Amino acid sequence: MSDEPHFSKEWLERLRSILPEYRGYAEQASRREQDALYRQYVSDRLSGLLAPLEALIGERAQAGQVIEVLPLERVRERVRALIGELRAPDYGATAFFNERPVDETVLDLLYQYDLVLAEQMRIVQAQLEELRAHPPEDFLLAAERLEATVLALEAEFKSRCEVIRHWM
């Protein structure tokens, strides 16, 4: 073990400010439950984006801005796919959920992933709201930025899954 400080408690407190019932992964008995709780939280936020996204796609299509609809449709498909992955992650039979204690550095990493995912969700929501409320002059560029943010969110979730899947 290194002498470097661990920040699990700090990360955990920040996560509890977002999701008060979140208790973290330190206790083996509740790891699956806490993982499911957090994934449900992110999944619910993503699901809440689908109706506004559909409305925006419809508005842009009605306005004849078909080229602007393309990145929005890709966002919709990525969001739907990510919701499915969140609801049923492909962890396999991972050691993370067994009785062994989890090293503080692993906890730090998982809590950081969870915080980054929450922040990226906030950014995706803000970008979508801005597109709907105040369509920018360069709508296509803004829609592509939204797509890039969703792709980053997806990549973070997949990286988080890898940490859980390969934890030893």
C-alpha contacts under 8 A as a table, 3 or more apart, distances in Angstrom:
res1	aa1	res2	aa2	distance
6	H	104	E	6.57
6	H	105	T	6.73
6	H	108	D	6.72
7	F	10	E	5.26
7	F	11	W	6.16
7	F	108	D	6.03
8	S	11	W	5.15
8	S	12	L	5.88
8	S	104	E	6.86
8	S	107	L	6.11
8	S	108	D	4.87
8	S	111	Y	6.90
9	K	12	L	4.98
9	K	13	E	6.09
10	E	13	E	5.23
10	E	14	R	6.32
11	W	14	R	5.15
11	W	15	L	6.20
11	W	108	D	7.16
11	W	111	Y	5.65
11	W	112	Q	6.60
11	W	115	L	7.41
12	L	15	L	5.02
12	L	16	R	6.14
12	L	23	R	7.43
12	L	24	G	6.46
12	L	111	Y	6.52
13	E	16	R	4.98
13	E	17	S	6.36
14	R	17	S	5.19
14	R	18	I	6.89
14	R	115	L	7.62
15	L	18	I	5.22
15	L	19	L	6.06
15	L	20	P	7.66
15	L	22	Y	7.12
15	L	111	Y	7.65
15	L	114	D	7.53
15	L	115	L	6.39
16	R	19	L	4.78
16	R	20	P	4.39
16	R	21	E	6.78
16	R	22	Y	5.62
16	R	23	R	7.45
17	S	20	P	5.81
19	L	22	Y	5.60
19	L	38	Y	7.96
19	L	41	Y	7.81
22	Y	34	Q	6.42
22	Y	37	L	7.30
22	Y	38	Y	7.27
23	R	34	Q	6.67
24	G	27	E	7.63
24	G	31	R	7.25
24	G	34	Q	6.18
24	G	111	Y	7.84
25	Y	28	Q	6.87
25	Y	30	S	6.99
25	Y	31	R	4.88
25	Y	34	Q	6.68
25	Y	35	D	7.64
25	Y	102	V	7.94
25	Y	107	L	6.98
26	A	31	R	7.33
26	A	101	P	7.18
26	A	102	V	6.45
26	A	107	L	7.25
27	E	30	S	5.79
27	E	31	R	6.35
27	E	101	P	7.69
28	Q	31	R	5.29
28	Q	97	F	6.55
28	Q	98	N	6.69
28	Q	99	E	5.62
28	Q	100	R	7.26
28	Q	101	P	6.97
29	A	32	R	7.69
29	A	99	E	7.72
30	S	33	E	5.12
30	S	34	Q	5.94
31	R	34	Q	5.15
31	R	35	D	5.96
31	R	97	F	6.20
32	R	35	D	5.09
32	R	36	A	6.05
32	R	97	F	6.48
33	E	36	A	5.11
33	E	37	L	6.03
34	Q	37	L	4.91
34	Q	38	Y	6.14
35	D	38	Y	5.28
35	D	39	R	6.14
36	A	39	R	5.12
36	A	40	Q	5.96
37	L	40	Q	5.14
37	L	41	Y	6.23
38	Y	41	Y	5.01
38	Y	42	V	6.43
38	Y	114	D	7.95
39	R	42	V	5.20
39	R	43	S	5.96
39	R	86	L	5.50
39	R	87	R	6.87
40	Q	43	S	4.89
40	Q	44	D	5.91
40	Q	86	L	7.17
40	Q	87	R	6.91
41	Y	44	D	5.27
41	Y	45	R	6.40
42	V	45	R	5.16
42	V	46	L	6.23
42	V	86	L	7.66
42	V	117	L	7.83
42	V	118	A	7.21
42	V	121	M	7.51
43	S	46	L	5.08
43	S	47	S	6.02
43	S	82	L	7.89
43	S	83	I	5.25
43	S	86	L	6.10
43	S	87	R	7.11
44	D	47	S	5.00
44	D	48	G	6.21
45	R	48	G	5.14
45	R	49	L	6.80
45	R	121	M	7.31
46	L	49	L	5.24
46	L	50	L	7.09
46	L	79	V	6.56
46	L	83	I	6.76
46	L	121	M	7.52
47	S	50	L	5.52
47	S	79	V	7.87
47	S	80	R	7.84
47	S	83	I	7.11
48	G	51	A	6.64
48	G	52	P	7.77
49	L	52	P	5.66
49	L	53	L	5.97
49	L	125	Q	7.05
49	L	128	L	7.97
50	L	53	L	5.01
50	L	54	E	5.99
50	L	76	R	6.80
50	L	79	V	7.79
51	A	54	E	5.08
51	A	55	A	6.17
52	P	55	A	4.99
52	P	56	L	6.14
52	P	128	L	7.83
52	P	132	R	7.97
53	L	56	L	5.06
53	L	57	I	6.16
53	L	72	L	7.31
53	L	76	R	6.97
53	L	128	L	7.30
54	E	57	I	5.07
54	E	58	G	6.16
54	E	76	R	7.82
55	A	58	G	5.06
55	A	59	E	6.13
56	L	59	E	4.99
56	L	60	R	6.13
56	L	132	R	6.37
57	I	60	R	5.31
57	I	61	A	6.06
57	I	69	V	5.67
57	I	72	L	6.46
57	I	73	E	7.24
58	G	61	A	5.11
58	G	62	Q	6.02
59	E	62	Q	5.15
59	E	63	A	6.21
60	R	63	A	5.04
60	R	64	G	6.41
60	R	65	Q	5.22
60	R	66	V	6.81
60	R	68	E	6.89
60	R	69	V	6.29
61	A	64	G	5.07
61	A	65	Q	5.49
61	A	66	V	5.40
61	A	69	V	6.51
62	Q	65	Q	7.47
65	Q	68	E	5.45
65	Q	69	V	6.70
66	V	69	V	5.06
66	V	70	L	6.90
67	I	70	L	5.66
67	I	140	L	7.62
68	E	71	P	6.50
68	E	72	L	7.15
68	E	139	F	6.91
68	E	140	L	5.12
68	E	143	A	7.18
69	V	72	L	5.12
69	V	73	E	6.09
70	L	73	E	5.15
70	L	74	R	6.37
71	P	74	R	4.98
71	P	75	V	6.14
71	P	140	L	7.80
71	P	143	A	6.04
71	P	144	E	5.86
71	P	147	E	6.38
72	L	75	V	4.93
72	L	76	R	6.18
72	L	143	A	6.35
72	L	144	E	7.94
72	L	147	E	7.22
73	E	76	R	4.98
73	E	77	E	6.27
74	R	77	E	5.13
74	R	78	R	6.13
74	R	147	E	7.22
75	V	78	R	5.09
75	V	79	V	5.98
75	V	146	L	7.53
75	V	147	E	5.35
75	V	150	V	6.76
76	R	79	V	5.13
76	R	80	R	6.16
77	E	80	R	5.12
77	E	81	A	6.13
78	R	81	A	5.04
78	R	82	L	6.00
78	R	150	V	7.26
78	R	151	L	7.49
78	R	154	E	7.97
79	V	82	L	5.06
79	V	83	I	6.11
79	V	150	V	7.29
80	R	83	I	5.14
80	R	84	G	6.41
81	A	84	G	5.13
81	A	85	E	6.31
82	L	85	E	4.92
82	L	86	L	6.03
82	L	154	E	6.51
83	I	86	L	5.08
83	I	87	R	6.20
84	G	87	R	5.18
84	G	88	A	6.29
85	E	88	A	5.23
85	E	89	P	5.02
85	E	90	D	7.52
86	L	89	P	5.59
89	P	161	C	7.43
90	D	161	C	7.65
91	Y	94	T	6.26
91	Y	161	C	6.55
91	Y	162	E	7.83
91	Y	164	I	6.92
91	Y	165	R	5.02
92	G	165	R	6.88
93	A	165	R	7.87
94	T	97	F	6.37
94	T	98	N	7.75
94	T	164	I	7.00
94	T	165	R	5.34
94	T	166	H	7.04
94	T	167	W	7.33
95	A	98	N	5.33
95	A	100	R	7.84
95	A	165	R	7.68
95	A	166	H	7.88
95	A	167	W	6.43
95	A	168	M	6.22
96	F	100	R	7.66
96	F	102	V	7.39
96	F	164	I	5.94
96	F	165	R	7.32
96	F	167	W	5.89
96	F	168	M	7.20
102	V	106	V	6.61
102	V	107	L	6.78
103	D	106	V	5.36
103	D	107	L	6.46
104	E	107	L	4.94
104	E	108	D	6.04
105	T	108	D	4.97
105	T	109	L	6.19
106	V	109	L	5.04
106	V	110	L	6.16
106	V	163	V	7.91
107	L	110	L	5.14
107	L	111	Y	6.02
108	D	111	Y	5.26
108	D	112	Q	6.08
109	L	112	Q	5.08
109	L	113	Y	6.22
110	L	113	Y	5.03
110	L	114	D	6.16
110	L	160	R	6.60
110	L	163	V	7.55
111	Y	114	D	4.95
111	Y	115	L	6.12
112	Q	115	L	5.05
112	Q	116	V	6.06
113	Y	116	V	5.06
113	Y	117	L	6.06
113	Y	156	E	6.82
113	Y	157	F	7.58
113	Y	160	R	6.10
114	D	117	L	5.13
114	D	118	A	6.23
115	L	118	A	5.07
115	L	119	E	6.17
116	V	119	E	5.04
116	V	120	Q	6.02
116	V	156	E	7.70
117	L	120	Q	5.07
117	L	121	M	6.07
117	L	153	L	6.19
117	L	156	E	6.75
117	L	157	F	7.08
118	A	121	M	5.06
118	A	122	R	6.33
119	E	122	R	5.02
119	E	123	I	6.31
120	Q	123	I	4.94
120	Q	124	V	6.12
120	Q	149	T	7.11
120	Q	150	V	7.96
120	Q	152	A	7.96
120	Q	153	L	6.02
121	M	124	V	5.10
121	M	125	Q	6.16
121	M	153	L	7.36
122	R	125	Q	5.17
122	R	126	A	6.15
123	I	126	A	5.04
123	I	127	Q	6.01
123	I	149	T	7.64
124	V	127	Q	5.14
124	V	128	L	6.14
124	V	146	L	6.43
124	V	149	T	6.41
124	V	150	V	6.72
125	Q	128	L	5.25
125	Q	129	E	6.10
126	A	129	E	5.08
126	A	130	E	6.04
127	Q	130	E	5.12
127	Q	131	L	6.19
127	Q	146	L	6.23
128	L	131	L	5.09
128	L	132	R	6.28
128	L	146	L	7.15
129	E	132	R	5.16
129	E	133	A	5.94
130	E	133	A	5.14
130	E	134	H	5.45
130	E	135	P	6.84
131	L	134	H	5.63
131	L	135	P	4.72
131	L	136	P	6.93
131	L	139	F	7.51
131	L	142	A	7.37
131	L	143	A	7.61
132	R	135	P	5.96
135	P	139	F	6.20
136	P	139	F	5.11
136	P	142	A	7.31
138	D	141	L	5.59
138	D	142	A	6.59
139	F	142	A	5.10
139	F	143	A	6.06
140	L	143	A	5.05
140	L	144	E	6.16
141	L	144	E	5.06
141	L	145	R	6.24
142	A	145	R	4.98
142	A	146	L	6.32
143	A	146	L	5.03
143	A	147	E	6.29
144	E	147	E	4.88
144	E	148	A	6.19
145	R	148	A	5.00
145	R	149	T	6.23
146	L	149	T	5.11
146	L	150	V	6.29
147	E	150	V	5.14
147	E	151	L	6.20
148	A	151	L	5.02
148	A	152	A	6.18
149	T	152	A	5.03
149	T	153	L	6.19
150	V	153	L	4.96
150	V	154	E	6.18
151	L	154	E	5.02
151	L	155	A	6.18
152	A	155	A	5.00
152	A	156	E	6.17
153	L	156	E	5.18
153	L	157	F	6.32
154	E	157	F	5.19
154	E	158	K	6.27
155	A	158	K	5.09
155	A	159	S	6.15
156	E	159	S	5.05
156	E	160	R	6.12
157	F	160	R	4.99
157	F	161	C	6.22
158	K	161	C	5.00
158	K	162	E	6.29
159	S	162	E	5.01
159	S	163	V	6.47
160	R	163	V	5.23
160	R	164	I	6.56
161	C	164	I	5.17
161	C	165	R	5.90
162	E	165	R	4.90
162	E	166	H	5.89
163	V	166	H	5.49
163	V	167	W	5.77
164	I	167	W	5.36
